Amino acid sequence: MEEPKTNLIIRIPVALKMQLESCAADADLTASQVVRSLIREYVKKNYSGDLFAQEKKKRRAAKK
């Protein structure tokens, strides 16, 4: 089962968005893929809890 998704709306200067899209395209990625990757890295580095605690709890409950 796929995890539910949500949107994150941010405001950045037009020039920065264009630069991000250009850099991402050079790596054959979308700007969204780059941003999601950066968010995952940031959370892994800075979040002290278990990132997947809720998912583990759901899996254990499903096995019962």
N, C-alpha and C positions, 0 to 999 in steps of 0.2 A: 504494500500500500504506500502510495506516495505521500510524503509529508505535506501538510497544508502550506500554502505560500501566502505572502502578503506583499504589499508595495511599500517602498520607502521613497518619499518625494524629497528631493534636495534642490536647493537653488545654488547655482554656480554661474560665474561669468560665462558669457557665450564663447569667448576666446578659449577659455579653459576647457569647455566641453568639446570644442572643435579639436583642440590639441589631444585630448583624451581619445576621441574617436579615431584620430589619425594614428596615434601610437598603437592603439588596440588593433586597428586594421593591419598595421605592419606586422603584428604578431598573429594575424588571422583569428582575432577575437573580437567580440563586441564590447562596447563600453560597459554594458551590464555585467558581462563575464568578469571583466577586470575589477569592477567595484565589488562584486560578490566575493571574489578571491581576496581582495584587500580586507573586507569585513571579516571573513573567516580567519585570516591571519591575525588580525587585531584582537578578535575575541579569544582565540587560542592563547595568545600571549598575555592577555590582561584579565581574563575571567578566572577567578579562583575556584569556582564551583565545577560540578560535573556538567559539561556541555550537553551530554546525551542522557542525563538522568531520567527525564520524562520518557524518552524513547525506550530506554531499558525497562522502565516500569511497565510500559504498554506491552512490550514483548513478553515479559514474565507473566503478565495477566492473561495474555493470549494463549500461552502454553498450558495454562491450568484447565 
